[in-house]
């Protein structure tokens, strides 16, 4: 099991486009690519759905609740609003 990210950690959603590397089943919203958020909690370890979609062996990977300020994603969002998203660790990287 991965040590992973702890609650309060600042993370960035990888800005990766794996469709260029073969068939994939992307489980991360495009509008979050490159965005910074805060880990709220680790939800557990689950089989990677991007592999399960193609009947490939799927490693168990951590899944997190990550919170994002909406005004950094959508310029017309109201102040102090957030969105909470479930994201797998493979899509997250530590952000400064």
Biopython code that builds the backbone (N, CA, C, O; Angstrom):
import numpy as np
from Bio.PDB.StructureBuilder import StructureBuilder

atoms = [
    (1, "UNK", "N", (0.845, -1.174, 0.000)),
    (1, "UNK", "CA", (0.000, 0.000, 0.000)),
    (1, "UNK", "C", (0.894, 1.241, 0.000)),
    (1, "UNK", "O", (1.898, 1.295, 0.710)),
    (2, "UNK", "N", (0.523, 2.214, -0.787)),
    (2, "UNK", "CA", (1.287, 3.446, -0.926)),
    (2, "UNK", "C", (1.107, 4.340, 0.298)),
    (2, "UNK", "O", (0.039, 4.368, 0.909)),
    (3, "UNK", "N", (2.180, 5.076, 0.650)),
    (3, "UNK", "CA", (2.063, 6.091, 1.701)),
    (3, "UNK", "C", (1.160, 7.212, 1.212)),
    (3, "UNK", "O", (0.350, 7.747, 1.970)),
    (4, "UNK", "N", (1.306, 7.562, -0.056)),
    (4, "UNK", "CA", (0.427, 8.518, -0.699)),
    (4, "UNK", "C", (0.417, 9.901, -0.099)),
    (4, "UNK", "O", (1.402, 10.357, 0.480)),
    (5, "UNK", "N", (-0.722, 10.563, -0.250)),
    (5, "UNK", "CA", (-0.912, 11.934, 0.194)),
    (5, "UNK", "C", (-1.731, 11.955, 1.477)),
    (5, "UNK", "O", (-2.613, 11.120, 1.679)),
    (6, "UNK", "N", (-1.433, 12.907, 2.331)),
    (6, "UNK", "CA", (-2.139, 13.052, 3.595)),
    (6, "UNK", "C", (-3.139, 14.196, 3.502)),
    (6, "UNK", "O", (-2.963, 15.098, 2.683)),
    (7, "UNK", "N", (-4.192, 14.178, 4.328)),
    (7, "UNK", "CA", (-5.138, 15.299, 4.329)),
    (7, "UNK", "C", (-4.408, 16.624, 4.520)),
    (7, "UNK", "O", (-3.509, 16.746, 5.353)),
    (8, "UNK", "N", (-4.816, 17.608, 3.730)),
    (8, "UNK", "CA", (-4.192, 18.927, 3.769)),
    (8, "UNK", "C", (-3.085, 19.110, 2.748)),
    (8, "UNK", "O", (-2.638, 20.234, 2.517)),
    (9, "UNK", "N", (-2.629, 18.013, 2.127)),
    (9, "UNK", "CA", (-1.568, 18.111, 1.123)),
    (9, "UNK", "C", (-2.074, 18.853, -0.110)),
    (9, "UNK", "O", (-3.201, 18.641, -0.556)),
    (10, "UNK", "N", (-1.234, 19.719, -0.651)),
    (10, "UNK", "CA", (-1.560, 20.402, -1.903)),
    (10, "UNK", "C", (-1.071, 19.532, -3.048)),
    (10, "UNK", "O", (0.091, 19.125, -3.086)),
    (11, "UNK", "N", (-1.971, 19.253, -3.980)),
    (11, "UNK", "CA", (-1.649, 18.390, -5.120)),
    (11, "UNK", "C", (-2.033, 19.095, -6.413)),
    (11, "UNK", "O", (-2.806, 20.053, -6.414)),
    (12, "UNK", "N", (-1.485, 18.606, -7.498)),
    (12, "UNK", "CA", (-1.843, 19.080, -8.829)),
    (12, "UNK", "C", (-2.307, 17.862, -9.619)),
    (12, "UNK", "O", (-1.720, 16.784, -9.529)),
    (13, "UNK", "N", (-3.365, 18.051, -10.389)),
    (13, "UNK", "CA", (-3.847, 16.980, -11.261)),
    (13, "UNK", "C", (-2.937, 16.956, -12.476)),
    (13, "UNK", "O", (-2.731, 17.976, -13.132)),
    (14, "UNK", "N", (-2.399, 15.786, -12.768)),
    (14, "UNK", "CA", (-1.493, 15.659, -13.912)),
    (14, "UNK", "C", (-2.191, 16.121, -15.185)),
    (14, "UNK", "O", (-3.363, 15.817, -15.408)),
    (15, "UNK", "N", (-1.475, 16.845, -16.001)),
    (15, "UNK", "CA", (-2.001, 17.310, -17.283)),
    (15, "UNK", "C", (-1.517, 16.345, -18.357)),
    (15, "UNK", "O", (-0.705, 16.688, -19.217)),
    (16, "UNK", "N", (-2.037, 15.146, -18.278)),
    (16, "UNK", "CA", (-1.618, 14.067, -19.164)),
    (16, "UNK", "C", (-2.762, 13.737, -20.107)),
    (16, "UNK", "O", (-3.934, 13.855, -19.748)),
    (17, "UNK", "N", (-2.418, 13.333, -21.284)),
    (17, "UNK", "CA", (-3.421, 12.964, -22.285)),
    (17, "UNK", "C", (-3.123, 11.553, -22.769)),
    (17, "UNK", "O", (-2.626, 11.382, -23.882)),
    (18, "UNK", "N", (-3.413, 10.543, -21.962)),
    (18, "UNK", "CA", (-3.007, 9.173, -22.291)),
    (18, "UNK", "C", (-3.645, 8.597, -23.540)),
    (18, "UNK", "O", (-3.200, 7.557, -24.027)),
    (19, "UNK", "N", (-4.672, 9.240, -24.074)),
    (19, "UNK", "CA", (-5.265, 8.713, -25.301)),
    (19, "UNK", "C", (-4.244, 8.694, -26.444)),
    (19, "UNK", "O", (-4.450, 8.028, -27.458)),
    (20, "UNK", "N", (-3.146, 9.428, -26.270)),
    (20, "UNK", "CA", (-2.090, 9.405, -27.268)),
    (20, "UNK", "C", (-1.232, 8.146, -27.158)),
    (20, "UNK", "O", (-0.439, 7.856, -28.054)),
    (21, "UNK", "N", (-1.385, 7.398, -26.064)),
    (21, "UNK", "CA", (-0.554, 6.234, -25.803)),
    (21, "UNK", "C", (-1.321, 4.924, -25.901)),
    (21, "UNK", "O", (-0.864, 3.911, -25.371)),
    (22, "UNK", "N", (-2.453, 4.912, -26.552)),
    (22, "UNK", "CA", (-3.240, 3.692, -26.682)),
    (22, "UNK", "C", (-4.615, 3.858, -26.063)),
    (22, "UNK", "O", (-4.949, 4.929, -25.555)),
    (23, "UNK", "N", (-5.419, 2.794, -26.104)),
    (23, "UNK", "CA", (-6.792, 2.894, -25.590)),
    (23, "UNK", "C", (-6.800, 3.071, -24.075)),
    (23, "UNK", "O", (-6.074, 2.394, -23.347)),
    (24, "UNK", "N", (-7.637, 3.994, -23.623)),
    (24, "UNK", "CA", (-7.758, 4.243, -22.189)),
    (24, "UNK", "C", (-9.211, 4.549, -21.838)),
    (24, "UNK", "O", (-10.031, 4.851, -22.704)),
    (25, "UNK", "N", (-9.499, 4.464, -20.563)),
    (25, "UNK", "CA", (-10.795, 4.820, -20.003)),
    (25, "UNK", "C", (-10.485, 5.849, -18.924)),
    (25, "UNK", "O", (-10.281, 5.485, -17.766)),
    (26, "UNK", "N", (-10.447, 7.112, -19.281)),
    (26, "UNK", "CA", (-10.002, 8.168, -18.375)),
    (26, "UNK", "C", (-11.029, 8.407, -17.291)),
    (26, "UNK", "O", (-12.211, 8.606, -17.573)),
    (27, "UNK", "N", (-10.569, 8.386, -16.038)),
    (27, "UNK", "CA", (-11.441, 8.578, -14.884)),
    (27, "UNK", "C", (-11.143, 9.892, -14.178)),
    (27, "UNK", "O", (-11.330, 10.000, -12.966)),
    (28, "UNK", "N", (-10.682, 10.893, -14.922)),
    (28, "UNK", "CA", (-10.353, 12.197, -14.363)),
    (28, "UNK", "C", (-10.946, 13.273, -15.269)),
    (28, "UNK", "O", (-10.725, 13.248, -16.480)),
    (29, "UNK", "N", (-11.698, 14.217, -14.698)),
    (29, "UNK", "CA", (-12.299, 15.265, -15.531)),
    (29, "UNK", "C", (-11.244, 16.117, -16.237)),
    (29, "UNK", "O", (-10.243, 16.512, -15.637)),
    (30, "UNK", "N", (-11.484, 16.391, -17.511)),
    (30, "UNK", "CA", (-10.551, 17.211, -18.291)),
    (30, "UNK", "C", (-10.393, 18.599, -17.688)),
    (30, "UNK", "O", (-9.298, 19.162, -17.716)),
    (31, "UNK", "N", (-11.470, 19.162, -17.142)),
    (31, "UNK", "CA", (-11.390, 20.529, -16.623)),
    (31, "UNK", "C", (-10.486, 20.648, -15.397)),
    (31, "UNK", "O", (-10.156, 21.759, -14.983)),
    (32, "UNK", "N", (-10.083, 19.522, -14.812)),
    (32, "UNK", "CA", (-9.183, 19.568, -13.655)),
    (32, "UNK", "C", (-7.714, 19.394, -14.024)),
    (32, "UNK", "O", (-6.846, 19.570, -13.169)),
    (33, "UNK", "N", (-7.419, 19.053, -15.269)),
    (33, "UNK", "CA", (-6.025, 18.834, -15.663)),
    (33, "UNK", "C", (-5.196, 20.084, -15.396)),
    (33, "UNK", "O", (-5.532, 21.172, -15.863)),
    (34, "UNK", "N", (-4.106, 19.922, -14.640)),
    (34, "UNK", "CA", (-3.217, 21.021, -14.328)),
    (34, "UNK", "C", (-3.653, 21.869, -13.140)),
    (34, "UNK", "O", (-2.923, 22.770, -12.727)),
    (35, "UNK", "N", (-4.837, 21.594, -12.581)),
    (35, "UNK", "CA", (-5.352, 22.384, -11.460)),
    (35, "UNK", "C", (-4.770, 21.916, -10.128)),
    (35, "UNK", "O", (-4.437, 20.743, -9.955)),
    (36, "UNK", "N", (-4.655, 22.857, -9.193)),
    (36, "UNK", "CA", (-4.184, 22.556, -7.838)),
    (36, "UNK", "C", (-5.378, 22.399, -6.912)),
    (36, "UNK", "O", (-6.358, 23.138, -7.001)),
    (37, "UNK", "N", (-5.271, 21.412, -6.015)),
    (37, "UNK", "CA", (-6.323, 21.178, -5.044)),
    (37, "UNK", "C", (-5.730, 20.723, -3.728)),
    (37, "UNK", "O", (-4.512, 20.618, -3.584)),
    (38, "UNK", "N", (-6.600, 20.455, -2.771)),
    (38, "UNK", "CA", (-6.181, 20.026, -1.443)),
    (38, "UNK", "C", (-6.803, 18.673, -1.121)),
    (38, "UNK", "O", (-8.011, 18.487, -1.264)),
    (39, "UNK", "N", (-5.978, 17.741, -0.690)),
    (39, "UNK", "CA", (-6.477, 16.424, -0.298)),
    (39, "UNK", "C", (-7.310, 16.585, 0.970)),
    (39, "UNK", "O", (-6.858, 17.167, 1.957)),
    (40, "UNK", "N", (-8.525, 16.064, 0.927)),
    (40, "UNK", "CA", (-9.412, 16.103, 2.085)),
    (40, "UNK", "C", (-9.292, 14.801, 2.872)),
    (40, "UNK", "O", (-9.166, 14.815, 4.096)),
    (41, "UNK", "N", (-9.332, 13.674, 2.155)),
    (41, "UNK", "CA", (-9.228, 12.367, 2.819)),
    (41, "UNK", "C", (-8.869, 11.289, 1.804)),
    (41, "UNK", "O", (-9.144, 11.413, 0.611)),
    (42, "UNK", "N", (-8.257, 10.245, 2.304)),
    (42, "UNK", "CA", (-8.004, 9.049, 1.502)),
    (42, "UNK", "C", (-9.195, 8.126, 1.710)),
    (42, "UNK", "O", (-9.596, 7.864, 2.844)),
    (43, "UNK", "N", (-9.753, 7.642, 0.623)),
    (43, "UNK", "CA", (-10.956, 6.821, 0.686)),
    (43, "UNK", "C", (-10.665, 5.331, 0.746)),
    (43, "UNK", "O", (-11.551, 4.540, 1.071)),
    (44, "UNK", "N", (-9.444, 4.940, 0.439)),
    (44, "UNK", "CA", (-9.071, 3.527, 0.424)),
    (44, "UNK", "C", (-8.325, 3.205, -0.851)),
    (44, "UNK", "O", (-8.037, 4.091, -1.656)),
    (45, "UNK", "N", (-8.013, 1.931, -1.033)),
    (45, "UNK", "CA", (-7.306, 1.457, -2.220)),
    (45, "UNK", "C", (-8.253, 0.589, -3.038)),
    (45, "UNK", "O", (-8.903, -0.309, -2.503)),
    (46, "UNK", "N", (-8.328, 0.860, -4.328)),
    (46, "UNK", "CA", (-9.274, 0.167, -5.201)),
    (46, "UNK", "C", (-8.582, -0.244, -6.493)),
    (46, "UNK", "O", (-7.589, 0.372, -6.881)),
    (47, "UNK", "N", (-9.094, -1.286, -7.173)),
    (47, "UNK", "CA", (-8.519, -1.661, -8.470)),
    (47, "UNK", "C", (-8.625, -0.490, -9.449)),
    (47, "UNK", "O", (-9.649, 0.191, -9.506)),
    (48, "UNK", "N", (-7.566, -0.267, -10.209)),
    (48, "UNK", "CA", (-7.512, 0.839, -11.160)),
    (48, "UNK", "C", (-8.594, 0.664, -12.238)),
    (48, "UNK", "O", (-8.512, -0.264, -13.042)),
    (49, "UNK", "N", (-9.611, 1.551, -12.263)),
    (49, "UNK", "CA", (-10.695, 1.400, -13.232)),
    (49, "UNK", "C", (-10.248, 1.606, -14.668)),
    (49, "UNK", "O", (-10.909, 1.134, -15.594)),
    (50, "UNK", "N", (-9.130, 2.308, -14.870)),
    (50, "UNK", "CA", (-8.643, 2.515, -16.231)),
    (50, "UNK", "C", (-8.116, 1.213, -16.826)),
    (50, "UNK", "O", (-8.110, 1.053, -18.047)),
    (51, "UNK", "N", (-7.676, 0.286, -15.988)),
    (51, "UNK", "CA", (-7.280, -1.047, -16.459)),
    (51, "UNK", "C", (-8.480, -1.985, -16.506)),
    (51, "UNK", "O", (-8.618, -2.768, -17.446)),
    (52, "UNK", "N", (-9.343, -1.912, -15.506)),
    (52, "UNK", "CA", (-10.522, -2.782, -15.475)),
    (52, "UNK", "C", (-11.391, -2.614, -16.717)),
    (52, "UNK", "O", (-11.993, -3.579, -17.188)),
    (53, "UNK", "N", (-11.459, -1.402, -17.246)),
    (53, "UNK", "CA", (-12.289, -1.126, -18.415)),
    (53, "UNK", "C", (-11.864, -1.946, -19.627)),
    (53, "UNK", "O", (-12.666, -2.173, -20.533)),
    (54, "UNK", "N", (-10.605, -2.394, -19.652)),
    (54, "UNK", "CA", (-10.098, -3.179, -20.777)),
    (54, "UNK", "C", (-9.734, -4.595, -20.363)),
    (54, "UNK", "O", (-8.974, -5.275, -21.053)),
    (55, "UNK", "N", (-10.280, -5.042, -19.225)),
    (55, "UNK", "CA", (-10.059, -6.402, -18.710)),
    (55, "UNK", "C", (-8.580, -6.708, -18.513)),
    (55, "UNK", "O", (-8.142, -7.849, -18.655)),
    (56, "UNK", "N", (-7.813, -5.658, -18.182)),
    (56, "UNK", "CA", (-6.399, -5.845, -17.878)),
    (56, "UNK", "C", (-6.258, -6.052, -16.377)),
    (56, "UNK", "O", (-7.116, -5.615, -15.610)),
    (57, "UNK", "N", (-5.180, -6.717, -15.946)),
    (57, "UNK", "CA", (-4.932, -6.812, -14.505)),
    (57, "UNK", "C", (-4.858, -5.398, -13.921)),
    (57, "UNK", "O", (-4.227, -4.512, -14.497)),
    (58, "UNK", "N", (-5.505, -5.201, -12.781)),
    (58, "UNK", "CA", (-5.608, -3.858, -12.205)),
    (58, "UNK", "C", (-5.015, -3.819, -10.806)),
    (58, "UNK", "O", (-5.515, -4.459, -9.881)),
    (59, "UNK", "N", (-3.948, -3.063, -10.675)),
    (59, "UNK", "CA", (-3.345, -2.860, -9.353)),
    (59, "UNK", "C", (-4.308, -2.054, -8.493)),
    (59, "UNK", "O", (-5.090, -1.254, -9.006)),
    (60, "UNK", "N", (-4.247, -2.266, -7.194)),
    (60, "UNK", "CA", (-5.035, -1.466, -6.251)),
    (60, "UNK", "C", (-4.270, -0.165, -5.997)),
    (60, "UNK", "O", (-3.089, -0.175, -5.649)),
    (61, "UNK", "N", (-4.975, 0.952, -6.182)),
    (61, "UNK", "CA", (-4.344, 2.260, -6.009)),
    (61, "UNK", "C", (-5.225, 3.135, -5.110)),
    (61, "UNK", "O", (-6.442, 2.956, -5.062)),
    (62, "UNK", "N", (-4.608, 4.074, -4.405)),
    (62, "UNK", "CA", (-5.364, 4.951, -3.519)),
    (62, "UNK", "C", (-6.313, 5.879, -4.282)),
    (62, "UNK", "O", (-6.013, 6.368, -5.371)),
    (63, "UNK", "N", (-7.463, 6.093, -3.660)),
    (63, "UNK", "CA", (-8.472, 7.020, -4.162)),
    (63, "UNK", "C", (-8.660, 8.097, -3.098)),
    (63, "UNK", "O", (-8.728, 7.795, -1.906)),
    (64, "UNK", "N", (-8.743, 9.354, -3.532)),
    (64, "UNK", "CA", (-8.821, 10.485, -2.611)),
    (64, "UNK", "C", (-10.009, 11.387, -2.920)),
    (64, "UNK", "O", (-10.472, 11.458, -4.058)),
    (65, "UNK", "N", (-10.494, 12.073, -1.889)),
    (65, "UNK", "CA", (-11.341, 13.243, -2.080)),
    (65, "UNK", "C", (-10.394, 14.424, -2.156)),
    (65, "UNK", "O", (-9.593, 14.642, -1.246)),
    (66, "UNK", "N", (-10.480, 15.189, -3.238)),
    (66, "UNK", "CA", (-9.642, 16.373, -3.424)),
    (66, "UNK", "C", (-10.579, 17.555, -3.662)),
    (66, "UNK", "O", (-11.502, 17.485, -4.473)),
    (67, "UNK", "N", (-10.318, 18.643, -2.934)),
    (67, "UNK", "CA", (-11.151, 19.836, -3.020)),
    (67, "UNK", "C", (-10.445, 20.918, -3.832)),
    (67, "UNK", "O", (-9.247, 21.150, -3.672)),
    (68, "UNK", "N", (-11.209, 21.577, -4.710)),
    (68, "UNK", "CA", (-10.690, 22.628, -5.583)),
    (68, "UNK", "C", (-11.513, 23.894, -5.392)),
    (68, "UNK", "O", (-12.732, 23.830, -5.233)),
    (69, "UNK", "N", (-10.844, 25.049, -5.408)),
    (69, "UNK", "CA", (-11.557, 26.327, -5.431)),
    (69, "UNK", "C", (-12.124, 26.502, -6.832)),
    (69, "UNK", "O", (-11.392, 26.424, -7.819)),
    (70, "UNK", "N", (-13.421, 26.737, -6.915)),
    (70, "UNK", "CA", (-14.044, 26.820, -8.240)),
    (70, "UNK", "C", (-13.598, 28.037, -9.039)),
    (70, "UNK", "O", (-13.590, 27.992, -10.269)),
    (71, "UNK", "N", (-13.224, 29.132, -8.361)),
    (71, "UNK", "CA", (-12.834, 30.320, -9.128)),
    (71, "UNK", "C", (-11.513, 30.127, -9.866)),
    (71, "UNK", "O", (-11.209, 30.890, -10.782)),
    (72, "UNK", "N", (-10.719, 29.121, -9.486)),
    (72, "UNK", "CA", (-9.491, 28.837, -10.236)),
    (72, "UNK", "C", (-9.791, 27.983, -11.472)),
    (72, "UNK", "O", (-8.969, 27.884, -12.383)),
    (73, "UNK", "N", (-10.967, 27.375, -11.489)),
    (73, "UNK", "CA", (-11.364, 26.510, -12.618)),
    (73, "UNK", "C", (-12.285, 27.269, -13.565)),
    (73, "UNK", "O", (-12.104, 27.250, -14.783)),
    (74, "UNK", "N", (-13.271, 27.932, -12.982)),
    (74, "UNK", "CA", (-14.270, 28.667, -13.766)),
    (74, "UNK", "C", (-14.255, 30.129, -13.322)),
    (74, "UNK", "O", (-14.670, 30.428, -12.203)),
    (75, "UNK", "N", (-13.794, 31.032, -14.159)),
    (75, "UNK", "CA", (-13.659, 32.444, -13.775)),
    (75, "UNK", "C", (-14.963, 33.086, -13.281)),
    (75, "UNK", "O", (-14.912, 34.019, -12.479)),
    (76, "UNK", "N", (-16.114, 32.616, -13.735)),
    (76, "UNK", "CA", (-17.374, 33.235, -13.321)),
    (76, "UNK", "C", (-17.992, 32.560, -12.093)),
    (76, "UNK", "O", (-19.128, 32.865, -11.729)),
    (77, "UNK", "N", (-17.260, 31.652, -11.457)),
    (77, "UNK", "CA", (-17.768, 31.001, -10.250)),
    (77, "UNK", "C", (-17.812, 32.002, -9.109)),
    (77, "UNK", "O", (-17.054, 32.971, -9.078)),
    (78, "UNK", "N", (-18.705, 31.749, -8.183)),
    (78, "UNK", "CA", (-18.810, 32.627, -7.016)),
    (78, "UNK", "C", (-17.599, 32.483, -6.111)),
    (78, "UNK", "O", (-16.926, 31.452, -6.130)),
    (79, "UNK", "N", (-17.321, 33.505, -5.324)),
    (79, "UNK", "CA", (-16.183, 33.430, -4.403)),
    (79, "UNK", "C", (-16.442, 32.417, -3.290)),
    (79, "UNK", "O", (-17.576, 32.220, -2.852)),
    (80, "UNK", "N", (-15.382, 31.796, -2.856)),
    (80, "UNK", "CA", (-15.410, 30.864, -1.726)),
    (80, "UNK", "C", (-16.246, 29.613, -1.988)),
    (80, "UNK", "O", (-16.740, 28.997, -1.044)),
    (81, "UNK", "N", (-16.411, 29.231, -3.244)),
    (81, "UNK", "CA", (-17.091, 27.992, -3.580)),
    (81, "UNK", "C", (-16.038, 26.945, -3.897)),
    (81, "UNK", "O", (-14.958, 27.267, -4.393)),
    (82, "UNK", "N", (-16.357, 25.691, -3.608)),
    (82, "UNK", "CA", (-15.423, 24.604, -3.882)),
    (82, "UNK", "C", (-16.160, 23.447, -4.547)),
    (82, "UNK", "O", (-17.387, 23.359, -4.516)),
    (83, "UNK", "N", (-15.371, 22.570, -5.145)),
    (83, "UNK", "CA", (-15.899, 21.333, -5.702)),
    (83, "UNK", "C", (-15.041, 20.204, -5.139)),
    (83, "UNK", "O", (-13.818, 20.319, -5.058)),
    (84, "UNK", "N", (-15.695, 19.115, -4.751)),
    (84, "UNK", "CA", (-15.024, 17.952, -4.178)),
    (84, "UNK", "C", (-15.084, 16.824, -5.201)),
    (84, "UNK", "O", (-16.163, 16.460, -5.669)),
    (85, "UNK", "N", (-13.922, 16.270, -5.547)),
    (85, "UNK", "CA", (-13.836, 15.268, -6.608)),
    (85, "UNK", "C", (-13.074, 14.056, -6.103)),
    (85, "UNK", "O", (-12.118, 14.195, -5.340)),
    (86, "UNK", "N", (-13.491, 12.864, -6.525)),
    (86, "UNK", "CA", (-12.749, 11.641, -6.225)),
    (86, "UNK", "C", (-11.718, 11.425, -7.324)),
    (86, "UNK", "O", (-12.063, 11.345, -8.503)),
    (87, "UNK", "N", (-10.443, 11.330, -6.930)),
    (87, "UNK", "CA", (-9.357, 11.165, -7.900)),
    (87, "UNK", "C", (-8.405, 10.068, -7.440)),
    (87, "UNK", "O", (-8.075, 9.959, -6.259)),
    (88, "UNK", "N", (-7.979, 9.270, -8.391)),
    (88, "UNK", "CA", (-6.998, 8.221, -8.097)),
    (88, "UNK", "C", (-5.595, 8.823, -8.037)),
    (88, "UNK", "O", (-5.284, 9.798, -8.722)),
    (89, "UNK", "N", (-4.763, 8.215, -7.203)),
    (89, "UNK", "CA", (-3.405, 8.717, -6.982)),
    (89, "UNK", "C", (-2.573, 8.819, -8.265)),
    (89, "UNK", "O", (-1.704, 9.684, -8.370)),
    (90, "UNK", "N", (-2.832, 7.951, -9.229)),
    (90, "UNK", "CA", (-2.057, 7.996, -10.479)),
    (90, "UNK", "C", (-2.222, 9.318, -11.216)),
    (90, "UNK", "O", (-1.390, 9.661, -12.057)),
    (91, "UNK", "N", (-3.283, 10.066, -10.914)),
    (91, "UNK", "CA", (-3.522, 11.347, -11.565)),
    (91, "UNK", "C", (-3.028, 12.528, -10.750)),
    (91, "UNK", "O", (-3.165, 13.674, -11.178)),
    (92, "UNK", "N", (-2.452, 12.265, -9.573)),
    (92, "UNK", "CA", (-2.041, 13.355, -8.695)),
    (92, "UNK", "C", (-0.522, 13.424, -8.566)),
    (92, "UNK", "O", (0.174, 12.411, -8.626)),
    (93, "UNK", "N", (-0.030, 14.649, -8.387)),
    (93, "UNK", "CA", (1.381, 14.867, -8.090)),
    (93, "UNK", "C", (1.458, 15.953, -7.025)),
    (93, "UNK", "O", (0.576, 16.806, -6.926)),
    (94, "UNK", "N", (2.512, 15.911, -6.241)),
    (94, "UNK", "CA", (2.716, 16.925, -5.205)),
    (94, "UNK", "C", (2.867, 18.287, -5.870)),
    (94, "UNK", "O", (3.536, 18.415, -6.896)),
    (95, "UNK", "N", (2.247, 19.293, -5.285)),
    (95, "UNK", "CA", (2.365, 20.656, -5.812)),
    (95, "UNK", "C", (3.061, 21.521, -4.764)),
    (95, "UNK", "O", (2.826, 21.363, -3.566)),
    (96, "UNK", "N", (3.915, 22.432, -5.216)),
    (96, "UNK", "CA", (4.609, 23.310, -4.258)),
    (96, "UNK", "C", (3.645, 24.272, -3.572)),
    (96, "UNK", "O", (4.063, 25.077, -2.740)),
]
sb = StructureBuilder()
sb.init_structure("model")
sb.init_model(0)
sb.init_chain("A")
sb.init_seg("    ")
for serial, (resi, resn, name, xyz) in enumerate(atoms, 1):
    if name == "N":
        sb.init_residue(resn, " ", resi, " ")
    sb.init_atom(name, np.array(xyz, "f"), 0.0, 1.0, " ", f" {name:<3s}", serial, name[0])
structure = sb.get_structure()
